[in-house]
Every structure is written in structure tokens, then in C-alpha cells.
Amino acid sequence: MKILFLTHYYTPEGNAPASRVSALAERWAKDGHDVTILTCAPNVPNGVVYEDYKNKFSQTEVINGVKVVRVWTYIAANKGTLRRIMNFVSYMIMAFMRGLFMKRPDILIATSPQFFCGWAGVLLHSIKRIPFCLEVRDIWPESIIAVGAKLPSGLLTIISVMEKIMYNSADHIVTVGQGYVEKLKERGIDENKISVVMNGVDRTLFYPRERNEELLKKHSLDGKFICSYIGTIGMACALDTALESAEILQNQGNDKIKIVLIGDGAVREELEAKAKAKNLKNVVFLGRRPKQEIPDWIASSDINLVHLKKTGLFQTVMPSKIFESAGCARPVLMGVDGFSRDLVENAKMGISIEPENAKAMADALLEASENLELLKQLGENGYKNIAEKYDRDIQAENYLDILKDLMNS
């Protein structure tokens, strides 16, 4: 098949959407399919174009057998609502224009986040009449409201109308969990039009290994109990709770537990300032780390934090952090309600707490630090019950079967 995949994020960016799409595309290309990615210059999360790239009208490269076409966009950091929307809309326009002059593929896929990437797919589908698969990883405009971003009510109404048109325009919808299926059904989408392809783990990258003591020593973390949050440090993650938890532990005189925040995003600087103001010696900010270093950080942590704001929308999500921790046979501290919590609890791979409850987080960390054998068992459960089941290779094959059916329908 000739597959055209529209995505705002792609490798060498290392966020969850980029990792998922690149994992799928590379496996399909390896299987002999002609895969083209239509994306933009890598710049996440700081809004700075990566070294060796330029933000120009069009540039093309081949990465691991996948043709990658990058278009110009209005570049913006991962903060500030208006500038980010300008970034999203500019991608929609430029991807649509570039796509018009590309050879017609057999299948068109467009993935969220972000919303306007999906709309670039709608526009190309309407003009070129390509079978269109929409991948839904975020529900708009609810996801904007959930993180507290302020938009005029009129604009939210327009986005809601566009959302319904986008879902109805797609020939098929793929999403990452049953929670999203329920949300789509609420919007009147036929369940037969929806398939679930869960997030997964690349077991060539994320696999059980010993702690990297040299890495820990480099950051003065050797001999400590480490709870790591690894990912985008944005409004949705409510990591104020982690700071409050650290403050509770520090006030109790605990100097063994360290909360390590790895990544960057809209609220990182704000959180660092708060930690400094409170003189939290048990919180460590390491910023954005090289992608190849992330598996070592997961494996070198005693437990990995998965946390989002306590809101109804986030009960539908399926964070990729769960799968990566499972791949490294490490447990998670689960501060997310809903379908993802059910997955973790059924797999017996983590400790669940109420989201945005700092006291519960502190208590859970204290108890976990005194029960390392339990953590070892939870990590082994995660590998057996999640990593082996949701392997990226399996997920790519399942997705490909859906595309073949769509192309032949």
C-alpha cells in the first residue's frame, strides 16, 4: 500500500505522538509498504527548530525507510494558547497545500493531537477522494477546557462544529483506548466505524535491565529511592501535586525519596521556581534528555509517575508512560482515573492514588520505599501482562489489517 500519514509530530521529536507514529511507519515500511509522513520541522517542546533542520516551505528526507516530507509552519513553544493555535492552523494549511501536489496514495491517515492535523486530512480527503482514516488521540475542545486554557466561547463553538464534521468525514476512526470509543459514541459516531489500536511498547528499546548506577551517580541520585516523571511537563499533568508531595516528605524529615522530573513543557519553569522558593531538596529537574537515554531513566527508577489532572475527560486517556514502564519491568504510581487505571490495576503493575492528592502521593511513596520486593513483583507483572501483550510489532500489524480492509471496502 501507498500510505500518506499526516502528523504534527515526528521523530527526532520524542513525545508520545511522534514515538507512536514513527514506530508504526517504520514497521510498515519494513514490511514493504510505501509510507510517506507529512509533518513539520522538529521543534517540540521549546519552539526551537532542531539542529540540522530548517523551517522552510518543503524539505524531504528518508528516516529508517520512511519518506518524511516537512512543511513550513508558524513555530511556537509548547505554551501560550494563541501562538500554539497559530502553529496548528499553519500546519493544516501548509500540509493541505503540499498534499495536493503529492502522488495520490491508497490510504490517508491524519492523527491528533493536534485537532487541525485531523482537519488537514479532511480537506485532502474531500478534494482527492482518498480513503481516510482518522486517528483520535485527543478529544477537542474538551482537552483545551480540561487543562484550563482560555478560549472565547464562540471559538469553542466553532471547534465543536468542526469536530463533528471531522468525525463524520472520516471513513474509519482509529483510537487508542475504549474510553475514546465511549466519547465518540456520545457524539453519535457508529461504533462499527471505530477501531482501537492501543499504545504499545517497542521492546527493542524498552526492556528489563539493571539500574544505570553511573547515570544516577552523575546526578547525585545513587543510593536514593527514585520516583520519576518522564514526559511533557504541561498543564494537563498537574505536577504541582508532585511538589506538594515532596514538601510533605521533606517536612517529615525523609531524605531518601527523590522525585525526578525529566522533560520540558509549558509549566516547567514555573514548577522549578516553586520548588526553589520552597527549598525542595528532594525534587530534581533534569530537563529534556536525549531520546536514547529515556529507557535507562525508566529502568533506573524505583517507580514511575503517571499523573494527570482530576477531570472527567482524562478518564478516557491511555498514557504511553504505562507501556514504556511495563517494557522495562518497572511499576507505576498511577495518578489517573478511568480506563488507564483499570488497565494498570488488572495487570497488577502499579500503585493507584487519587489524582491531585498530594498526601496520598506522599504516603504511597513512603510505603513503596519500604517495600522494594512488592515493587519488583509489580514491575514483573507489568512486563508479563502489558509489555508482552501490547508489543509495537503486534499493534502495527493490527493497524495494517484495518487499513487493508478500508482500502478494499
C-alpha positions in Angstrom: 0.0 0.0 0.0 0.9 3.6 -0.5 0.2 5.3 2.8 0.2 9.0 3.4 0.3 9.8 7.2 -0.3 13.4 8.4 1.2 14.1 11.8 2.2 17.3 13.5 4.9 15.5 15.4 7.5 13.0 14.2 11.0 11.7 15.0 13.5 13.1 16.0 10.9 14.6 18.4 10.5 12.2 21.3 7.0 12.9 22.6 4.3 10.3 22.7 2.6 11.1 19.3 5.9 11.2 17.5 7.0 7.9 19.0 3.8 6.2 18.1 3.7 7.3 14.5 7.4 6.6 13.8 7.1 3.2 15.3 4.1 2.3 13.1 5.5 3.9 10.0 8.9 2.2 10.2 7.3 -1.2 10.8 5.0 -0.7 7.8 7.9 0.4 5.6 9.9 -2.6 6.7 7.0 -4.8 5.6 7.4 -3.4 2.1 4.7 -0.6 2.2 5.4 2.8 0.7 5.0 5.1 3.7 5.2 8.9 3.5 5.0 11.2 6.5 3.7 14.8 6.1 4.9 16.8 9.1 6.8 19.9 10.1 10.2 20.9 11.2 11.0 19.3 14.6 10.8 21.9 17.4 8.9 20.4 20.3 8.7 21.4 23.1 10.7 24.7 23.1 9.6 26.0 19.7 13.2 25.9 18.5 13.9 24.1 15.3 16.3 21.2 15.9 19.9 21.3 14.7 20.4 20.3 11.1 16.8 21.3 10.2 15.3 24.4 8.8 11.7 25.7 8.9 11.2 26.1 5.1 8.4 25.6 2.6 9.3 21.9 1.9 12.1 19.6 2.7 12.3 15.8 2.3 14.4 13.1 3.9 14.3 9.3 4.5 14.4 8.0 8.0 14.6 4.2 8.5 12.9 3.5 5.2 10.1 6.2 5.7 9.9 9.2 3.4 9.4 12.3 5.5 8.2 15.5 4.0 8.3 18.6 6.2 6.4 21.8 5.6 6.8 25.3 6.9 4.7 26.3 10.0 4.5 29.2 12.3 6.8 27.9 15.1 5.6 28.3 18.7 6.8 26.8 22.0 4.6 24.4 23.9 2.9 27.2 25.9 0.6 30.1 25.1 -2.8 29.3 23.6 -3.0 31.8 20.8 0.5 31.2 19.4 0.0 27.4 19.6 -3.3 27.6 17.7 -1.5 29.7 15.0 1.1 26.9 14.9 -1.6 24.3 14.5 -3.6 26.2 11.8 -0.4 27.0 9.8 0.3 23.2 9.7 -3.2 22.5 8.5 -2.9 25.0 5.6 0.6 24.0 4.6 0.0 20.2 4.8 -3.2 20.5 2.8 -1.4 22.6 0.1 1.6 20.3 0.0 -0.6 17.2 -0.1 -2.5 18.5 -3.1 0.7 18.2 -5.2 1.8 14.7 -3.9 1.0 11.5 -5.7 -2.3 10.0 -4.7 -1.8 7.4 -2.0 -4.0 4.3 -1.4 -4.7 5.4 2.2 -4.7 8.7 4.0 -4.2 8.9 7.8 -4.3 12.0 9.9 -3.7 11.9 13.6 -4.4 14.0 16.6 -3.1 15.6 18.7 -3.5 18.1 17.3 -7.0 18.8 16.1 -6.1 20.8 13.0 -3.9 18.0 11.7 -7.1 15.9 11.5 -8.7 18.7 9.5 -5.8 18.8 7.0 -6.8 15.1 6.4 -10.5 16.2 6.0 -9.6 18.7 3.4 -7.3 16.4 1.4 -9.9 13.6 1.6 -12.6 15.9 0.2 -10.5 17.0 -2.7 -8.6 13.9 -3.7 -11.2 11.3 -2.5 -8.6 9.1 -0.8 -9.9 6.5 1.7 -9.5 8.4 5.0 -8.6 7.0 8.4 -8.7 9.5 11.3 -6.7 8.6 14.4 -8.1 10.2 17.5 -5.7 10.6 20.5 -7.4 13.7 21.9 -10.9 15.0 22.2 -11.4 18.6 21.3 -12.4 21.1 22.5 -12.8 19.2 25.9 -9.0 18.7 26.1 -8.5 22.5 25.9 -11.0 23.2 28.6 -9.7 20.3 30.8 -6.2 21.9 31.1 -7.6 25.4 31.9 -6.7 27.1 28.7 -8.9 30.1 28.0 -10.6 30.5 24.6 -13.6 32.6 23.7 -16.9 30.7 23.8 -17.6 31.5 20.2 -14.4 29.9 19.1 -15.1 26.8 21.2 -18.5 26.5 19.5 -16.8 26.7 16.1 -14.3 24.0 17.1 -17.2 21.8 18.4 -18.9 22.0 15.0 -15.6 21.3 13.1 -15.1 18.3 15.4 -18.4 16.7 14.4 -17.7 17.3 10.7 -14.2 15.8 11.1 -15.6 12.6 12.7 -18.3 12.3 10.1 -15.9 12.9 7.2 -13.6 10.0 8.2 -14.2 6.6 6.5 -12.9 5.0 9.6 -11.6 6.1 13.0 -8.8 4.5 15.0 -8.3 5.4 18.6 -6.0 4.3 21.5 -8.5 3.1 24.1 -12.0 2.2 24.9 -12.5 5.5 26.7 -12.3 7.4 23.5 -14.8 5.0 21.9 -17.3 5.9 24.5 -16.7 9.6 23.9 -17.1 9.2 20.2 -20.3 7.2 20.7 -21.7 10.1 22.8 -21.2 12.3 19.7 -23.3 9.9 17.6 -20.5 8.1 15.8 -21.3 4.5 14.9 -19.2 2.1 17.0 -18.7 -0.1 13.9 -16.8 2.8 12.3 -14.3 2.8 15.2 -11.3 0.5 16.0 -9.0 0.5 18.9 -5.2 0.2 18.5 -3.7 0.7 21.9 -0.5 2.4 22.6 2.3 -0.1 22.8 5.9 -0.7 23.7 8.9 -1.0 21.5 10.7 -3.9 23.2 13.8 -3.3 21.2 14.2 0.0 23.2 12.2 -0.6 26.4 13.3 -3.9 28.0 14.2 -5.1 31.5 17.7 -4.0 32.6 19.6 -3.2 35.7 19.7 0.3 37.1 22.3 2.5 35.4 24.3 3.4 38.5 26.7 5.6 36.6 23.8 7.7 35.3 22.4 8.0 38.8 25.7 8.9 40.3 26.3 11.6 37.7 23.1 13.4 39.0 23.8 12.6 42.7 20.9 10.2 42.8 22.8 7.0 43.7 21.5 5.3 46.9 18.2 7.1 46.7 14.6 5.9 46.2 13.6 7.4 42.8 10.2 8.3 41.6 10.5 9.7 38.0 8.0 11.6 35.9 9.2 11.4 32.3 7.4 13.3 29.6 5.9 16.6 28.7 5.6 19.0 31.7 2.4 20.7 30.8 -0.8 22.0 32.3 -2.6 18.6 32.0 -0.1 16.8 34.2 -0.9 18.8 37.4 2.7 18.3 38.7 2.1 20.9 41.4 0.9 17.8 43.3 4.3 16.2 43.0 5.9 19.3 44.5 3.4 19.3 47.4 4.1 15.7 48.0 7.8 16.4 48.1 7.2 19.1 50.6 5.3 16.8 52.8 8.1 14.2 52.7 10.7 16.8 53.3 8.8 18.2 56.3 8.7 14.6 57.7 12.5 14.5 57.6 12.7 12.0 54.7 15.8 12.5 52.7 15.8 9.1 50.9 13.0 9.7 48.4 13.7 11.8 45.4 11.1 13.0 42.8 12.8 13.4 39.4 11.1 15.3 36.7 12.5 14.6 33.2 11.2 16.6 30.2 10.1 20.1 29.3 6.9 21.9 28.6 4.7 24.9 29.3 4.9 24.9 33.1 8.4 23.6 33.7 9.9 27.0 34.6 7.0 27.8 36.9 7.4 24.5 38.7 11.2 24.9 39.0 10.6 28.4 40.5 8.1 27.0 43.1 10.5 24.2 44.1 13.3 26.7 44.5 11.1 29.0 46.6 10.1 26.2 48.9 13.8 25.0 49.0 12.7 21.4 48.0 15.9 19.4 48.1 14.1 16.2 47.1 12.9 17.4 43.7 15.3 17.2 40.7 14.6 18.8 37.3 16.7 17.3 34.6 15.1 18.9 31.6 14.8 17.3 28.2 17.1 14.3 27.9 18.4 12.6 24.8 15.8 10.1 23.5 18.2 7.2 23.8 18.7 7.9 27.5 15.0 7.6 28.4 14.8 3.8 28.8 17.7 3.9 31.2 15.9 6.5 33.3 12.8 4.4 33.4 14.8 1.3 34.4 16.8 3.2 36.9 13.7 4.5 38.8 12.1 2.5 41.6 8.7 3.7 40.4 7.5 5.9 37.5 4.8 8.5 38.0 1.8 8.7 35.7 -0.3 11.7 36.7 -3.0 13.9 35.1 -5.5 16.5 36.4 -8.6 15.1 38.1 -11.1 15.7 35.3 -13.7 13.5 33.6 -12.0 13.8 30.2 -8.7 12.3 31.4 -10.6 9.1 32.4 -10.6 8.2 28.7 -6.8 8.6 28.1 -4.2 5.8 27.8 -0.8 7.3 28.6 2.2 5.8 26.8 4.2 6.0 30.0 2.4 2.9 31.3 3.6 0.8 28.4 7.2 2.1 28.5 7.4 1.3 32.2 6.0 -2.1 31.6 8.6 -2.8 28.9 11.4 -2.0 31.5 9.6 -4.1 34.1 9.1 -1.1 36.4 6.0 -0.3 38.3 3.9 2.9 38.0 2.5 5.3 40.6 -0.9 5.7 38.9 -2.5 9.1 39.4 -5.0 8.9 36.6 -8.6 7.7 36.9 -10.7 5.7 34.4 -9.7 3.2 31.7 -5.9 3.5 32.1 -6.2 2.9 35.9 -8.3 -0.2 35.1 -5.5 -1.4 32.8 -2.8 -0.9 35.4 -4.9 -2.5 38.2 -5.9 -5.5 36.2 -2.3 -6.1 35.2 -1.2 -5.6 38.9 1.7 -3.4 37.8 1.2 -0.3 39.9 0.0 1.6 43.0 -3.1 3.8 42.4 -3.7 7.1 44.1 -6.3 9.8 43.7 -5.2 12.4 41.1 -4.1 15.8 42.6 -3.9 14.3 46.1 -0.5 15.2 47.5 -1.0 13.5 50.8 -1.9 10.2 49.0 1.1 10.5 46.8 3.5 11.1 49.7 2.0 8.2 51.7 2.2 5.9 48.6 5.9 6.8 48.0 6.8 6.3 51.6 5.1 2.9 51.7 6.7 1.9 48.4 10.2 2.9 49.5 9.8 0.4 52.4 8.6 -2.4 50.2 11.0 -3.0 47.3 10.1 -6.6 46.9 6.5 -5.6 46.1 7.8 -3.1 43.5 9.8 -5.8 41.9 6.8 -8.0 41.6 4.6 -5.2 40.2 7.3 -4.5 37.6 7.4 -8.2 36.5 3.6 -8.2 36.3 3.7 -5.2 34.0 6.1 -6.9 31.7 4.2 -10.1 31.5 0.6 -8.6 31.4 1.2 -5.5 29.3 4.5 -5.3 27.5 4.2 -8.8 26.0 0.6 -8.2 25.0 0.9 -4.7 23.6 4.1 -5.0 21.7 4.5 -2.4 18.9 5.0 -5.1 16.3 1.6 -6.6 17.1 -0.1 -3.2 17.2 1.4 -2.3 13.8 0.1 -5.5 12.3 -3.4 -4.9 13.7 -3.4 -1.3 12.4 -2.3 -2.5 9.0 -5.2 -5.0 8.8 -7.6 -2.1 9.4 -6.1 -0.1 6.6 -6.2 -3.0 4.2 -9.9 -3.5 5.0 -10.5 0.2 4.5 -8.7 0.3 1.2 -10.6 -2.7 -0.1 -14.1 -1.6 1.1 
